[in-house]
Amino acid sequence: MQLPEENKIIIFVGFLYLDKGADLLITAWKRIRAEQNNNVSIVLIGSTNTTYFQTHTNLFDKLLKEIEEFRMGNEIIFIEKTLEIEKYYQASDIFILPSRREGLPNALLEAMSSGLACIATRLTGITDYVIEDNKDGLLFEKNNMEELAAKLKKLLNNEKFINELGHNAREKIKKEFSIEKIAGEYLHLYKCLDNDKGCP
């Protein structure tokens, strides 16, 4: 799908599942949209197929109702699935991970690697391990829609800050999460497991 080139693009990647927090993003946008001078599109990439076990029918229906009620239909774009996620990252400006729980989120690492300014829920030992707040991304407290709205507004009104966070995010991934570094750590772990005395 061709995204509007003149718009700021905010991207969310994940199933429409309660734990992924798409509802927080939509509600936060609803709070600040009237104050924005720039055109914004929010792209939600992930299954809306209600037969999929992780998709909540009621949540998707609620989001559609809210979008219709507040006439946000031209601003919100749903994409069921894609095999070219990297193209959407490249076309976007801001990535948001509003999850209520996560493992190590691949989508966040991918977005940072693509040089996107990222906003994520502060999940202890997970996102705060990946993101240093206000340096290579922004963190907000879990379920705090007001804080998410404030951080999103801050980014949308500061192009320089968007670029700074995106640059620092990419550098963080290159330094801390490169395939060479991670492969080396796995190799070290396997050698330790193979050594009866463990690691030194």
N, C-alpha and C positions, 0 to 999 in steps of 0.2 A: 504493500500500500504506500502511495506517495503521501508524505507528510507535508503540511504547509511550510514552505521554506521561510516565510517572513515571520513565523511565530516562534516564541520560546517554546521548546518542547520539554515537558516533564515526563519521565518514563517510570513505570512500575512494572516489575516482572514477577509473576507468581500466580498460582491458582487463586481463584476467587473463593478463598477459604478464610474463615474468621481469623485464624492465627496470623495470616499474612497482612491483615490490616488495611486492605484497600478502602474500607469504609472510613477509616481515619483520614486518609488522603482526600477523599471526595468531600468530607465534611470540613476539613481544613481549607480546602480551596474555596468552598462555598463562603467561608468567613471573610476571605480576603479578596475575592475576585473583583468586587466593585471598586476596590482601591487601586487596581492595576491599570497603568496607562498602556502597557504593551500587550500585544495579542499573545495568548497562551493556549497551547493544546496539551491535554493530559492523555498520554497513551498508556493503556493498561493491557499488557501482553500476558495472556494466560487463559486457561480453559474456562469457558462459561458453560460448558456442557454439563448439565445437571445430572447426568448419569455417571459422571466420574466421581469416584468415592471421596475425593478431597474437596469437591465443590459443593458449597452450601446453596441450595435452591433459594432459600429465604433471603440470604444475603444478596445474591444477584438481583432478585426481584426488588429488594429494598433499594439497592443502588440505582436501578433503572427508574424507580418511582421518584427518588430524590432528584435525579438528573432531569427528569421531565418536569417535576414540580418547580424547580428553580431555573428552568429553561437553559440548561447547560449542555444540551444535545450537540451543539456545534463545537463545544470545547473538549468533550470527552470522546476518545476513540478507543473502541474495544478491538483487540486483535486476538483471535482464538488461539492461534499457534503460528510459529514461524521456524523455518530451518535456517534463517539468516539473521539471527538475533544481533550479530555484530553490526549490521547495517543500521539497525534501529538505535543502537548505542551511538554510532558515529553521527547520526542525524539529530541527536538529542543534546540538551544543555544541562539538565538536572536529573539525577536518579534518586528515587525515594524508596527506602526500605522501612515501611512502618510496622514491621512484624511484631507480634506479641511474644513469639518464641521462634528460635532458629537453632540450627546447628551452625557450622561455618558456612555462611551464605555465598554460594558460587556467584549468584547474580551481582552481589555487591563487589566481589573481587573483579568480575568482568567489567562492571561499570567504571570502577576506579582505574583499571587497566586501560580503558578507552578514554581516559582523561575527563570523565564527567565529575562535576561537583555533586557530592553525595550527601544526603540527609538520611540518617538511620536511627532507629530506636536504640537507646542505650541498653544493651543486654550484657550483663557482667561476664567478662571472660570470653565474649564472642565479638560483638561489634566494637566494644571499647578496646579490644585487643588489635583490631584492624585499623580503626580510625582514631586519630588524635584530634579531639574536638577543637574546631576553629583553626586547625592547621591543614589537615588533608581531608576534611569532611566536617559535618555537623552532626551532633547527637542530641536526641531529645528523650525525655523520660517516657517509659512505656504507657500507652493509652492517653498521653497528654496532648490532646488535639490542639489546644491553644498554643502550646510551645512549638508544635510542628508548624502551625500556621505562621507563627512569628518568624521561625527560621526560614520558611519558604519565602515569605514576604521580604526578608532581609536579602536573600539571594536574588530574587527577581528584580530588586531595585539596585543591584550593585554588580554590573557586568565584570568589573575588575576582580571582585571577590570570587565570582563564578570561575573565572579563568585561573585565578591563584589556587583555589581549592582543587580544580581539575588537574592542574600541572603537578601539584604536590601529591595528589592521589596516585597519579601514574608513576611518579618517582618512588612512592612507597611500595607499590606492587613490584616494580622492577628490582628494588633493593631487597625486599623481605619475602616476596612470594614468587620469585622467578622459578621456572621449572628446574633449573640447575641447582638452586638452593634447596628446594623441596625434595628433589630426588636425592641430593646428598644427605639430607636429614633422614630420609627413609633408609638409605643404604647404611647409615650409621646405626639406626635402630635395629635393622636386621642383623647386623654384625654383633650387636649387643645381645640380641636374643639367642644367637648361635654360640655365644660365649658363656660357658657355665659360670664364670666369675662375674658376669654382668659388665656394665660399662665402667670405665675408670672415672 
